[in-house]
Structures are given as structure tokens and as C-alpha cells.
Amino acid sequence: MKMNVIGKPLTRVDGRSKVTGKARYAADFNQPGQLYAVLVSATVGLGRLTGIESADVEGMSGVVALITHRNAPKLAYLPHKAVIDPAVGERLHVLQDDSVRFYGQPVAIIVADSIDHAERAAAAMRITYDARQPIVDHADQQVARIVPGTGTADRSRGDADAAVAEAAVKVDEVYDIARENHNPMEPHATIAAWHGDRLTLWSKSQFLMNEQAEIAAVFGLPVDNVEVICPFIGGAFGTSLRTWPHVTLAALAARHVGWPVKLVLTRKQMFFTTGHRPRSLQRVALGATPDGKITGVIHEGTGETSRYEQFTEALTAVTDYLYSCPNVRTQYRLAQLDTATPNHMRGPGEASGIFALESAMDELSYKLGVDPIELRRRNEPQIDEAENKPFSSRSLIQCYGLGAERFGWVRRTPEPRSMRDGRLLIGMGTATATYPAFHAPSSARVRLLADGTAEVEAAASDMGPGTYTSMTQVAAEFLGLQPEQVRFGLGTTDYPPTPSHGGSWTMASVGSAIRAACLEVQSQATRQAIADAGSPVFEASIEALEWVDGRLRRRGDASPGLSYQDILAKTGNPIEVDGSAQRDPETAEKYSMHSFGAVFAEVSVDPDVGTIRVRRLVGAYGIGRVVNPLLARSQCTGGMIGGIGMALMERTVLDVRDGRPVNAHMADYLMPVNLDTPELEALFVDEVDPHVNPLGVKGLGEIALVGTAPAIANAVFHATGKRVRTLPIKIEDVLTA
Ligand code: MOS
């Protein structure tokens, strides 16, 4: 289908409001009479509160209230089934009893007339505990209870163990990826205001419908009594997919004091209760014939969860379908720890799982003496062998071709430590990227006004990918308008429901709903024109008419035809349509739907001091239709930067004595800055996928991070001859013999 607006490199429609400071984030919505809340966080990792010295604190200047489990109201905490269930189990009931389940758990709130007064009082709080030893070390399998993940089945085809055991060439290794925290620029923030039994939350959220339903369930309110507003997000990467305890606490405090309350988490508190990428331990074993045909694959992974909930992610899922092999066994387990519940972070599951698989593939390529790209070619499947279904589209080999050419893979000499730039060792590595092409039911509203412009609304979020812009393009495309004639609104639960803004499914889901609503608006406009005795198309048959560039005319007619304005002039009324869309279940049953990509990394390593620098990254992706190449490139380079962080910098270190994150601040939790970020290039293969959805989009976001860390690790091996199987890769890893 020929597209006029989709596919164009439109600059961000919200760019001006962001750079001029007009864009308002959760903490910007100050309310009249607003008070300030500060959380007091537990300083032990497990146990009970035995004493709270509050007398002095309550008398301190500006303090309005001190709320602990002793005076907090009992909350309803009704069961809540979200559009997607964030975790299985019973969520943290905050301030409901004296127990401490993890280090940093909120144990009190101070409400005061200023942040300074609230912080001063919080610092003066004296809390005593009966503390026990928490179990926070995943690797200590003597003490960490390992359980199967709910809803995640072990998968097996053929006999992988026998195939690996008998293979002529094999790799069998263990990979360890550190716990990481999302660390977006914008901290979590909520302003809560009650009007009787109605609650408004201005709150940082990637999933407004979930926050609305969760807070309604916690307070025992009808869902419609809660409104959530979040027009802008300053980065999130998954941390705002769930409704964390601080949102409950802001609402609880506001009700307690009878005034609106603002609560902004500190950077340190964002390491406590707002999710993290769980540490993972994985074993990957590959068996192959001497000419590089994979005969057996074993992938066993353990992630982490809390004691009170089960968080699962698709740690081993990529291994089921990525390569052709008759004997594959995958297994996923969870270590139950005395920490807060983890959650999705930047390509959750896939990013960790593929590091293990693609590191092992690289190891296998050296053992075989086969080029890493050639190894992938020799094991390219014709179908998804786990599901026994064709792929809706799969461009992995094209991605390797395109990426290799742009990267200059031919210049690579295969031998480790064989390339140098002056005294620096140079390494080139590559790895596969993949992510499911998800799609969830969504709705959207389109209102075509009598002046011929349109208003489009959906309760989505925009954490940075450019949802405002891309959805404007979709609406303009299917109404036949210019983007300037469309105003797209998101960020309130007053708009039609959408799924979470995550899982790379926003364009597929919300975009398809907008398309459906636009097509219905257009068809209603057609019917109005046909019914209008004064119109040149009066009583024409629908088949005899066509819309060209937003104008209705008789098929083949050279006349300019009718604009929306012309048609709506008759009544002066807008046309308003609530549209919805979901993936066709039959198509979903028939095809395996995933995006694929190939990532290429060049690193330099200083042989004397071990400094690792990423010099170049090239990613080539097959993601179906690209809605906006400018935004798509920006998404990809952002994901690659996250991948550099995962490969070389990011890790949250817990003190095993009490579960305290010892580097809960930006000085010691390292993230890539400009100097760590080299030339980044994102390419897209021409890919038409007629099956995924009517827009032909497979989703972009997560896949840009997936594959980056193994490409870098493989380049580090090529540079140094040192295979590092732990992330992040540290200087000492490449220096020690
Ligand atoms: Mo993404 S981890 O689904 O925000």
C-alpha cells in the first residue's frame, strides 16, 4: 500500500514543548494547597519494626503528619487483574503491618509544608528493628529457594542432552548477568488529590489503565473514581509499567491530611521498590557437527523474584526459535530472594537470554573455525521449529548482509588479538537480535471537526520513542490529512483504554486502533455525502467513490472532489468514532511473529590497563514497516546505548549482609555518557509483513537493545582472546590471565 505520511521522517510534534519547558511531567502538576511527602525507607533487609520514635518528629517545624503502620488506615487491597498481569502473588501491602521484607521498603511517610521540612523530619526518624539475615545472593543455591516460574513451561524437542553429549564439537558454559536498575532521568513522582471519594493522580506511568485499576483495587474504589494523568515521561525503560507502593502512599497521605500531596522519589529510593532487571545465571550448551550444523542446544536459566510475588520474563524463549536444530531443551527457574520484586527492563528476558546464546554461538564459531555470520547462515531455520509454524516474516540473513557490508566485516581478520590500532587491540564482534512482534487489544477515539481537522485520543503514554508524532502520522495517513491537521492526545485515563506502553507493542496496538477509527470516520463521512441532496455525490454508490488525499470524488473523476469541511458543513457536527483493534486470532495461530536483527560492534582494548571502548556499533533490523525513520533511528541508538551500559557498566551491587544496594546513586551506578557513546548506526531492511497487523509494523524499541551486549562481548574476545561470560565486563576481566 502506498503511504503518504507514514514512512516520512517527521520531526517530533512535541519537540518544541519539550525544549521550551512547556511539557509537563508528573511532578510539574502542582496543586493548590499541596503538601510534600517524603518516604522513610527500612535500613534492614528482613525483620520487624520494634520501635518508632516519633514524638520529636511530629513537633518539628512544618510537619503535618507522620504515617506509619500504627496509624495508617487498613487498605482494601482487592485482587486486581490488569490487562497484563505484572506479577503473580500478593503485592506488597504497604504500611499495613510491622514486617520488613526487603532493604529500602517504605516504613513511614512524613508529610510537611515543604520538601525541606519533610526531609529534615525523615532524617530525624529513629526506627529500631528486630533484623534477620536476608537471602539476597542468587548464586548461593544452598540457601536461595529455586522454584519453577509460574506460567513458564520448560520446553523440549528431540533429545538435547544426548545430542550435545555426542556432538563432535561443543560449547558448554555459564553466563552471569548482574542485577541492573532502570535509572531513567525522570524520577518516579506522584501528586495525589482527593475530591470526596474521587482521586486524581498525576503520576509517572507507562500503563495508565493499570495504575487506575491498581489504585482503585488498593483503596476499594470503583475504577472510574480514579483518574490518572501522565502526558510526558522522562524515560522509563520498564520501571513505570507497574504501580509501585509509592503511588499508594501518595494517595494514602493525601487522604490522611486532607490536602493534595506530592511525592517524588529520590534517586536512591529508585533502587529500592521500583523494579530492577533481575540477575540471571544461565547455562548454554551447544553441540555441532564439524561443518557447523548445530545438533543440540541446552539453555537453562535462573532469574530472581521476591518472596511475595513471582516475576517471570522470557529468559530462554529466544533459544526455542532462533536457529534450526532438532534437539533443543530450555528450562527457566526462579530464585526467591528477600528483595523487592523485579520487573521488566529494556528488552526484558530476551536481552539477558540472548547474551548467553549469542556468546555461546560466537564461542562455537571459533571452535569450528567458521565465520560467525556463516555459522548463522548454516543454521537458519525455514520455520519456527518450536511452534512448527512459518514466520510471518524473517529477515535475519538480510540483516547480517546489510549490517556486515556497512560495518566492513570483510576487514576483520578472524584470529583473536590480530587487529591493532597503534598500541590498542581492536576487536570486531557480531550477534543476533530478536524480539517478539507483540500486539494487544487497544482502542482509540477520532473526532473529525467541521473545520476539517481531527482530534485523536488514546490513554497511552510516550516515554520518549515519539508516540505523539508517530500516532499523528498514522491518523493523518488514514484520514488523508496533513500531520498539521491532526492533534493527538494521550496520557489520561479519560481517553479510550490502551495496553501498557511497553513490550514494543504501542504502534502495533494503538496504531491499529487509530487506523480502524480513522477508516470508520472516513466511511461515515462518505455516507453523509451520499445522503446530502446538495452534494455532487448524492445517492452515488459507495463503490463508485474514492478518497484521494483527503477528498471524496467519483472514481476516475478529475474534479477536486469534496473535502471533510465540505461534507461536514451541512450539519456542522463533528464525526466521532471510538475504534478498536486486535490481532486476528486466526493469523496469530498460523504464524510465528518476531523481529530480527544483526548487531556489529568494534571495540578497542588498551592491553596495558584494560580500558574497553566501544568504537562503532552498526545494527541492521527487520521490523516490518518503519513508520518514521528519524524516530526509528533515535529508538535504535537509544537501545544501543542501553546495550553499552549492559555490556560494560551497569550493575547494582547488593551488600549480602542486609541487601542494601551499595551503589544506589549515579556516581557509582555507571551508565554510558557521551564519551562512552561512539558512532551508532541503525539500518532497516525493506520488510513487508502482511500478517502481523494492518500497519505491517513489528514493533521497535526492545530489539534495539537485544543483541548489543553479546556483540560487544564477542568483539572484546576478538580483541583480547579473553572470553568474558559475566556482565558487565570489567577492566579486571580482560587484564587477568
Ligand atoms: Mo519496556 S521493558 O516493556 O518498558
Residues whose N, C-alpha, C, O or C-beta is under 5 A from the ligand:
A	BS01	MOS	F237 G238 H344 M345 R346 G347 P348 H501 G502 G503 S504
